[in-house]
Amino acid sequence: MNLTLKIWRQKNADDAGEFVTYQANDVSPDMSFLEMLDVVNEGLTSKGDSPIAFDSDCREGICGTCSLVINGTPHGGQKATTACQLHMRHFQDGESITIEPWRARPFPVIRDLIVNRQAFDKVIQSGGYVSASTGGNPDANAIPVSKENADTAMDAAACIGCGACVAACKNASAMLFVSAKVSHLGTLPQGQPEKDQRVLSMVQSMDEAGFGNCTVTGACEAVCPKEISLDFISRLNRDYAAAVVKSAWKGK
């Protein structure tokens, strides 16, 4: 396969950045998208040019760092697939592919295709945990959990925090990410004591980071590589409303 790549190049956060066109020749359809970029970078390095900076780690779809917008869609548009799992067989010989970073103010570009996603880390630090000391690992059946709650918690825990939901949203909303993290712990018995404070703190942190409001377009769910459901946003709204009312009553 021979491809034309239009890639966003940006030296640093202060640089204006621009698209630069590269040719990728003799690309194997069995290559992953990131392997293809590795080959392109080898060619650039051999010529003394600066390689294209992009982020990756596990390359198995579980870490969420391969944050690329490919032809206008986060992760390339293949259902339940991260950019590192995307294979070149999904593209056509001679095709032109546009590659750019996440586009959201809370995710400033560091260099080329790498963005700073510390805003997500701050949201988690504000309440995405259980702070009580639990001692050693308890037996699996020590705390009864219904299958329905266990399944819901596991579905929410599947979120890898990649930020595709933010990149796809016209408002750069982080509601799908936050709702998954809140629902994961809020559904389980271990997360109940801090449930109200957790949702209040995490929503406040999300707003302070500059993420936009959710208008329920569904773009986030459509591009999520782990297929996190919009139902979690509804759950987050209910939990937040209840926490606000309880907080108001406590203040009286």
C-alpha positions in Angstrom: 0.0 0.0 0.0 1.1 3.5 -0.8 -0.5 6.3 1.3 -0.4 10.1 1.6 -0.3 11.2 5.3 -1.2 14.7 6.3 0.1 15.0 9.8 -0.1 17.8 12.3 3.4 19.0 13.3 3.8 21.4 16.3 7.1 22.0 18.0 5.7 22.9 21.4 2.6 24.4 23.1 3.4 27.9 21.9 4.0 27.0 18.3 1.2 27.6 15.8 1.6 24.2 14.2 0.6 23.1 10.7 -0.2 20.0 8.6 2.8 18.5 6.8 2.4 15.9 4.0 4.4 12.7 4.0 4.4 9.7 1.7 4.2 6.2 3.3 5.1 3.6 0.7 5.1 -0.2 0.8 2.9 -0.3 3.9 1.7 -3.8 4.8 -2.0 -4.2 5.4 -1.2 -6.3 8.5 0.6 -3.4 10.2 -1.1 -1.6 13.0 -1.5 2.2 12.6 1.2 2.9 15.1 3.6 0.5 13.4 3.0 2.3 10.2 4.0 5.6 11.9 7.0 3.9 13.4 8.2 3.0 9.8 7.6 6.6 8.7 9.6 7.9 11.6 12.5 5.5 10.7 12.5 7.0 7.3 12.5 10.6 8.7 15.3 9.7 11.1 17.4 8.2 8.4 17.2 11.5 6.5 18.1 13.5 9.6 14.5 14.9 9.9 12.7 15.2 13.2 10.4 12.2 13.8 6.7 12.6 14.4 6.0 12.7 18.1 3.0 10.5 19.2 2.1 8.8 22.4 1.7 5.1 23.1 2.4 2.5 25.7 0.6 -0.8 25.9 -0.4 -1.1 22.2 -3.1 -3.5 23.4 -6.0 -1.1 23.8 -5.9 -0.9 27.6 -3.9 2.2 28.5 -5.6 4.9 26.4 -2.5 6.9 25.5 -2.7 6.4 21.7 -4.7 9.6 21.4 -4.9 10.3 17.6 -7.7 11.8 15.5 -7.6 9.9 12.2 -9.6 11.3 9.3 -11.6 13.5 11.7 -12.6 10.7 14.1 -10.8 9.8 17.4 -9.1 6.4 17.2 -10.0 6.2 13.5 -13.7 5.2 13.7 -13.5 1.4 13.9 -16.0 0.2 16.5 -14.5 -0.6 20.0 -11.0 0.0 18.6 -8.1 2.2 19.9 -5.6 3.7 17.5 -3.0 1.2 18.5 -5.4 -1.7 17.5 -6.3 -0.1 14.2 -4.8 -2.0 11.2 -3.9 -0.6 7.9 -6.2 -3.1 6.1 -9.0 -0.7 6.9 -7.5 1.8 4.5 -7.3 1.8 0.7 -4.2 1.8 -1.4 -3.5 5.4 -2.5 -5.7 6.9 0.2 -4.9 10.2 1.9 -5.1 10.0 5.7 -5.2 13.1 8.0 -3.7 12.6 11.5 -4.0 15.2 14.3 -4.1 15.4 18.1 -7.1 15.7 20.4 -8.7 19.1 19.9 -9.8 20.5 23.3 -8.6 23.4 25.5 -8.2 21.2 28.6 -5.8 19.0 26.5 -3.1 21.4 25.3 -0.7 20.1 22.6 2.7 19.3 24.0 4.3 18.4 20.6 3.0 17.1 17.3 0.3 14.5 18.2 0.9 14.4 21.9 -1.4 16.3 24.3 -1.3 17.0 28.0 -4.2 15.0 29.6 -3.3 15.9 33.2 -6.8 17.4 33.5 -8.2 13.9 33.7 -5.6 13.0 36.4 -6.8 16.0 38.5 -10.4 14.9 38.2 -9.4 11.4 39.5 -7.3 12.9 42.2 -10.4 15.0 43.4 -12.4 11.9 44.3 -11.9 8.9 42.0 -10.9 6.5 44.8 -11.9 4.9 48.1 -9.9 6.6 50.8 -10.8 4.2 53.7 -8.1 1.9 54.8 -9.2 -1.6 53.8 -6.3 -3.6 55.1 -5.4 -6.8 53.4 -7.2 -8.3 50.4 -10.6 -9.6 51.7 -12.1 -12.8 50.4 -14.0 -12.3 47.1 -17.4 -13.2 48.8 -16.8 -11.2 52.0 -19.0 -8.3 50.8 -22.1 -9.5 48.9 -22.6 -7.6 45.6 -25.6 -8.3 43.4 -24.8 -9.4 39.8 -26.6 -6.4 38.4 -24.4 -4.0 40.4 -21.3 -6.0 39.7 -21.9 -5.9 36.0 -22.7 -2.2 36.0 -19.5 -1.4 37.9 -17.4 -3.6 35.6 -18.9 -1.8 32.5 -18.0 1.5 34.0 -14.5 0.4 35.0 -13.8 -0.5 31.4 -13.2 3.2 30.7 -9.4 3.7 30.0 -9.5 7.5 30.2 -8.2 8.0 26.7 -10.1 11.2 26.2 -11.7 10.3 22.9 -15.1 11.3 24.3 -13.7 14.9 24.9 -12.1 15.0 21.4 -15.4 14.0 19.7 -17.7 16.3 21.6 -18.4 19.7 20.1 -18.4 21.1 23.6 -15.3 19.2 24.7 -17.3 17.6 27.5 -15.8 15.1 29.9 -19.1 13.8 31.2 -18.7 10.3 29.8 -15.3 9.9 31.4 -16.4 11.4 34.8 -19.7 9.4 34.8 -17.9 6.2 34.3 -15.4 6.8 37.1 -18.2 8.0 39.5 -20.5 5.1 38.6 -17.7 2.5 38.9 -17.2 3.2 42.6 -20.7 4.5 43.4 -22.3 1.3 42.4 -20.2 -0.9 44.8 -20.6 -1.1 48.6 -17.1 0.0 49.2 -17.8 3.3 47.4 -21.0 4.2 49.3 -19.6 6.1 52.3 -18.0 8.7 50.0 -20.5 8.6 47.2 -21.9 12.1 47.6 -18.6 13.9 48.2 -17.1 12.0 45.3 -19.6 13.1 42.7 -19.5 16.7 44.0 -15.7 16.9 44.0 -15.2 15.3 40.6 -17.8 17.4 38.8 -16.3 20.5 40.4 -12.8 19.5 39.2 -14.2 18.8 35.8 -15.7 22.2 35.5 -12.6 23.9 36.9 -10.5 22.1 34.2 -12.5 23.9 31.5 -14.4 21.0 30.0 -17.7 22.0 28.4 -21.2 21.0 29.2 -22.9 17.8 27.9 -25.7 18.3 25.4 -26.2 14.6 24.8 -25.3 14.4 21.1 -24.0 10.9 21.6 -20.7 11.6 19.8 -18.8 10.4 22.9 -20.4 7.0 23.1 -20.0 6.6 19.3 -16.2 6.9 19.4 -15.5 5.3 22.8 -13.2 2.4 22.3 -14.6 0.6 25.3 -18.3 1.4 24.4 -19.1 3.2 27.6 -22.8 3.9 27.6 -24.6 7.3 27.8 -26.6 5.7 30.6 -23.7 6.5 32.9 -24.2 10.2 32.2 -27.8 9.9 33.3 -26.7 8.1 36.5 -24.1 10.8 37.1 -26.8 13.5 36.8 -29.0 11.7 39.3 -26.2 11.2 41.8 -25.1 14.8 41.5 -28.6 16.1 42.0 -29.1 14.0 45.1 -25.7 15.0 46.5 -26.5 18.7 46.0 -29.8 18.3 47.9 -28.2 16.4 50.7 -25.3 18.9 51.0 -27.9 21.7 51.2 -29.8 20.0 54.0 -26.6 19.4 55.9 -25.8 23.1 55.6 -29.0 24.1 57.3 
